[in-house]
Amino acid sequence: MVVVAVAGGTGDLGRLIVDSLLKREQHEVYVISRRSPEVVSTRVSPISGKAYNPTIQSDYSSVEELVKRLAELDVHTVICTLAIDFESASNAQIQLIRAADKAPSVKRFIPSEFNVDYDLGDDILPYPEKCLHAAARRELEKTSLEFTYIYPGMFMDYYGMPYIETHLRPLPGWFDEASNTVMITGEGNTYCVLSYTKDVARYTALALELDKWPRVLKIIASRLTENELAALLEKNLGRELTIEHGPVEYIRNNRTTLLKPDDPVAAHFPGGAEQISALIADLGLSMTFGAYDFANIEGLDLVKAFEGKTEPPLRIEELMEMAWRGR
C-alpha cells in the first residue's frame, strides 16, 4: 500500500489509470490537475482509514511547491499521463520529474509514454514529437528515482471506433465505413502490438505491485499485421472491402495534408487538421517500419507476469467482433 499521484488523471488514459488504482483498494490515490474540481468529493484512504481530498492543484510552474505537496502527502509513486504533444506539456512533465526527485517520500516514477520506444531512430519511428518524450527520459536518468517505460503498442480502441467504449478522441485514417475502404500504409505485412486502453490502465496499476521494475514493461495483448486486421474486419462485417495501400514515400512527403482542413475530427486537436494529419501519417509509417513490433525486445511482459492473477486482456479478435459483427 502506497500513496500514488497521477498527473493528468482526468484525461483520456489518466482517468482509466486512476479508476484501476482505486479498484485495487490498496493505494491512496491523488490526481494532479491544473484546475480544481467544481465539486470536491473526498475518498477514504485504505492506508489510514481517513477521508482525504484526492486533488492536488498545480500548474507545474514551481518545482518547490510540487516538492512541498508531494512530501506533505507522503507520495511514494508518481505516474504521469499528460498528453506530451507540445513543449508546454513536456516542460510540465520535466518539472514534475525534478520535484519527484527532490521530494524525500517519492521513490518511483512512470513517465507519460504508453506507446513504443521513443529513442528509436527516424528510420523506424518518424515522429518528431518523440524528442519531447526523450527529454523526459534524459531527465529521469539524472535522478535517483526508480522508473520504467510502459509499452502497450497501438491502442486497439482505434480499430473499434465508434462502436466500442473508449475515452480516446477519434482518429481517422484506417477504415472509411461510408466507402467500405481500408487504408494501409505500405504493404501491411509488418507485425504490430495492440492493447485496449482499459487493459493498459489495469496492468499499469498492477505494475505498482512488482518489487522491482525493469527499464521496460510491455503489455502485449495482441500481435498481428495490418493485412490481418483488415481480414478480421471483413470477416466480422461479412463482406469484401476495398483495401488501399498508400505508398510510403507519398505519405512521408504529404504527412501534413492528408486530411482536409474542415475534417470534423480536426476540432478535437489543438493543431487542427495539420496536426492530426501528421499524426496519422507518422503512426502508419511507424507501424510499417516496425516500431510497434517490440515483442522480442528486452523487458517484462505484464500480461505474462500477471497471468492467472488477473483476467486476461481483451484480444483484438474479440474487440473487432464486438465492434463490427454484422454491421
C-alpha positions in Angstrom: 0.0 0.0 0.0 1.4 3.3 -1.1 0.3 6.9 -1.9 0.1 7.5 -5.6 -0.2 10.8 -7.5 -1.4 10.7 -11.2 -0.6 13.8 -13.2 -3.3 14.3 -15.9 -5.5 11.9 -14.0 -8.7 13.4 -15.6 -7.5 12.8 -19.2 -8.1 10.1 -21.7 -5.9 7.5 -20.3 -5.2 9.1 -16.9 -8.8 8.6 -15.6 -8.7 4.9 -16.5 -5.4 4.5 -14.6 -6.9 6.3 -11.6 -10.0 4.1 -11.7 -7.8 0.9 -11.9 -5.7 2.0 -9.0 -8.9 2.7 -6.9 -10.3 -0.7 -7.8 -7.2 -2.4 -6.3 -8.3 -0.9 -3.0 -4.7 -0.8 -1.9 -3.5 2.8 -2.6 -4.3 6.3 -1.5 -4.7 8.0 -5.0 -4.3 11.6 -5.8 -4.9 13.4 -9.2 -2.5 16.3 -10.0 -4.6 18.8 -12.0 -4.3 22.4 -13.2 -7.9 23.0 -12.3 -9.8 22.5 -9.1 -12.8 20.3 -9.5 -16.2 22.0 -9.4 -17.4 19.6 -6.8 -14.9 18.3 -4.2 -15.6 14.7 -3.2 -13.5 13.0 -0.6 -12.3 9.4 -0.6 -11.4 7.1 2.3 -7.7 6.1 2.4 -7.2 2.3 2.6 -3.9 3.2 4.3 -5.1 5.5 7.1 -8.8 4.8 7.1 -9.4 8.6 7.0 -11.1 10.8 4.4 -9.0 12.8 2.1 -9.3 15.3 -0.8 -7.9 13.5 -3.8 -6.9 16.6 -5.9 -3.5 18.2 -6.0 -3.9 21.5 -7.8 -0.8 22.6 -9.7 0.2 24.4 -12.9 3.7 22.8 -12.7 5.4 26.2 -12.7 7.1 25.8 -9.3 9.2 22.8 -8.5 9.4 23.8 -4.9 5.6 23.9 -4.5 5.3 20.5 -6.1 8.0 19.1 -3.8 6.1 20.5 -0.8 2.8 19.0 -1.8 4.3 15.5 -2.7 6.2 15.4 0.6 3.4 16.5 2.9 1.1 13.9 1.3 3.8 11.2 1.6 3.5 10.4 -2.1 5.6 7.3 -3.0 4.8 6.8 -6.7 4.1 9.4 -9.4 2.5 8.4 -12.7 2.5 11.0 -15.5 -0.3 10.7 -18.1 -0.1 14.2 -19.6 -0.5 14.3 -23.3 3.0 15.2 -24.4 2.1 16.9 -27.7 3.6 20.3 -27.1 6.6 21.8 -25.4 4.5 23.2 -22.6 3.3 19.7 -21.6 6.8 18.4 -21.9 8.1 21.1 -19.6 5.4 20.3 -17.1 6.5 16.7 -17.0 10.1 17.6 -16.6 9.2 19.9 -13.7 7.3 17.0 -12.1 10.3 14.7 -12.5 12.6 17.3 -10.8 10.1 17.7 -8.0 9.7 13.9 -7.5 13.4 13.5 -7.3 13.6 16.2 -4.6 10.6 15.0 -2.6 12.0 12.6 0.1 8.9 10.4 0.0 8.9 9.7 -3.8 10.7 6.6 -4.8 9.1 5.6 -8.2 8.1 7.4 -11.4 6.3 6.3 -14.6 6.6 8.9 -17.3 4.0 9.6 -19.9 4.9 7.2 -22.7 2.4 4.3 -23.0 3.4 3.7 -26.6 6.7 2.4 -28.0 10.4 3.1 -27.6 10.8 6.9 -28.1 14.6 6.5 -28.5 14.2 4.7 -31.8 15.7 6.5 -34.9 13.7 8.3 -37.5 14.1 5.3 -39.9 11.9 3.3 -37.6 9.9 5.9 -35.6 9.4 9.0 -37.8 7.6 11.0 -35.1 9.0 14.5 -34.5 7.4 14.9 -31.1 9.3 11.9 -29.7 12.0 14.5 -28.8 9.6 15.7 -26.0 9.5 12.2 -24.5 13.2 11.7 -25.0 13.8 14.9 -22.9 11.9 13.3 -20.0 13.9 10.2 -20.3 17.2 12.1 -20.1 15.9 14.0 -17.1 14.9 10.8 -15.3 18.3 9.3 -16.0 19.8 12.1 -13.8 17.6 11.2 -10.8 17.8 8.6 -8.1 14.2 7.5 -8.8 13.2 4.0 -9.8 11.5 4.4 -13.2 10.1 2.3 -16.0 8.7 2.8 -19.5 5.4 1.1 -20.4 5.0 -0.1 -24.0 1.4 -1.2 -24.8 1.9 -0.5 -28.6 -1.1 0.7 -30.6 -4.3 1.3 -28.7 -6.7 -1.1 -30.3 -9.6 1.2 -29.4 -9.0 3.0 -32.7 -9.9 -0.2 -34.6 -13.3 -0.4 -33.0 -14.4 3.2 -33.1 -17.1 4.4 -32.9 -18.7 1.2 -31.7 -16.6 0.4 -28.6 -16.4 2.1 -25.2 -13.3 4.4 -25.1 -12.2 7.7 -23.8 -9.8 8.3 -26.7 -10.5 11.0 -29.2 -11.4 9.7 -32.7 -8.6 9.1 -35.1 -9.4 8.8 -38.8 -7.4 7.1 -41.5 -7.8 3.4 -41.2 -11.4 2.4 -42.1 -13.8 4.6 -44.0 -17.2 3.0 -43.3 -19.0 5.1 -45.9 -16.9 3.8 -48.8 -16.1 0.4 -47.3 -12.4 1.2 -47.7 -9.5 0.2 -45.5 -6.4 2.3 -45.8 -3.0 0.7 -45.1 0.5 2.4 -45.2 2.8 0.3 -47.3 2.4 -3.4 -47.9 0.8 -4.1 -44.5 2.9 -7.2 -43.6 4.7 -5.8 -40.6 3.6 -7.0 -37.2 2.2 -4.7 -34.6 1.4 -5.0 -30.9 -2.0 -3.7 -29.8 -3.7 -3.2 -26.4 -7.0 -1.9 -25.2 -6.8 1.2 -23.0 -8.7 -0.3 -20.1 -6.2 -3.1 -20.0 -3.3 -0.7 -20.3 -4.6 1.1 -17.2 -5.2 -2.2 -15.3 -1.7 -3.5 -16.0 -0.2 -0.1 -15.1 -1.9 -0.3 -11.7 -0.7 -3.9 -11.3 2.8 -2.8 -12.1 2.9 -1.0 -8.7 2.8 -4.4 -7.0 6.1 -5.5 -8.6 9.0 -5.5 -6.1 11.4 -4.2 -8.8 10.8 -2.5 -12.2 12.8 -3.4 -15.2 13.5 -0.4 -17.5 10.8 -1.6 -19.9 7.3 -3.1 -19.1 5.4 -4.4 -22.1 1.7 -5.0 -22.5 1.3 -7.5 -25.3 -2.4 -8.2 -25.7 -2.4 -8.9 -29.4 0.2 -9.0 -32.2 -0.7 -9.1 -35.9 -0.3 -7.3 -39.2 -2.4 -4.6 -40.8 -3.4 -7.0 -43.5 -4.6 -9.5 -40.8 -6.5 -6.6 -39.2 -8.3 -5.9 -42.5 -9.1 -9.6 -42.9 -10.6 -9.6 -39.3 -12.7 -6.6 -40.3 -14.0 -8.3 -43.4 -14.8 -11.4 -41.5 -16.9 -9.6 -38.9 -18.7 -7.3 -41.5 -19.4 -10.3 -43.7 -18.4 -8.6 -46.9 -15.4 -7.8 -49.0 -13.8 -4.4 -48.6 -11.6 -2.3 -50.8 -8.0 -2.4 -49.4 -5.9 0.6 -50.4 -2.2 0.5 -49.8 -0.7 4.0 -49.5 2.8 4.4 -50.9 5.3 5.1 -48.1 7.1 7.9 -49.9 3.8 9.7 -50.8 2.7 9.6 -47.2 6.1 10.7 -45.9 6.1 13.6 -48.3 2.5 14.7 -47.7 2.2 14.0 -44.0 0.5 17.3 -43.0 -2.0 17.4 -45.9 -3.7 14.0 -45.8 -6.8 15.4 -44.1 -9.0 18.3 -45.4 -8.9 21.4 -43.1 -12.6 21.1 -42.4 -12.5 17.4 -41.3 -14.7 17.3 -38.2 -12.1 15.2 -36.3 -9.6 18.2 -36.6 -11.7 20.0 -34.0 -10.5 17.5 -31.3 -6.8 18.5 -31.7 -5.2 21.9 -30.8 -3.2 21.9 -34.0 -6.2 21.2 -36.2 -6.2 19.2 -39.4 -2.4 19.6 -39.9 -1.6 18.1 -36.5 -3.9 15.1 -36.8 -2.9 14.5 -40.4 0.8 14.4 -39.4 -0.1 12.1 -36.5 -1.9 9.6 -38.8 0.9 9.6 -41.3 3.6 9.1 -38.6 1.6 6.3 -37.0 1.2 4.5 -40.3 4.8 4.9 -41.2 6.0 3.8 -37.8 3.8 0.6 -38.0 5.2 -0.1 -41.4 8.8 0.4 -40.3 8.4 -2.0 -37.3 8.3 0.4 -34.3 5.2 -1.3 -32.9 6.6 -4.8 -33.1 8.5 -5.0 -29.8 7.5 -8.5 -28.7 11.1 -9.7 -28.8 12.9 -6.8 -27.1 14.2 -7.0 -23.6 11.6 -6.2 -20.9 8.9 -7.7 -18.8 5.5 -8.6 -20.4 2.9 -7.7 -17.8 0.4 -9.9 -19.5 2.6 -12.9 -18.8 3.7 -11.7 -15.4 0.2 -11.5 -14.1 -1.3 -14.4 -15.9 -3.7 -16.3 -13.6 -3.7 -13.4 -11.2 -6.0 -11.1 -13.2 -8.4 -11.5 -16.0 -6.7 -11.8 -19.4 -6.6 -8.7 -21.6 -9.1 -8.1 -24.4 -7.8 -9.6 -27.7 -8.1 -7.7 -31.0 -10.3 -10.6 -32.3 -12.8 -10.0 -29.5 -12.8 -6.3 -29.9 -13.3 -6.5 -33.7 -16.3 -8.9 -33.2 -17.8 -6.6 -30.5 -17.5 -3.5 -32.7 -18.2 -4.8 -36.2 -20.0 -8.1 -36.2 -23.0 -7.8 -38.7 -22.7 -4.1 -39.3 
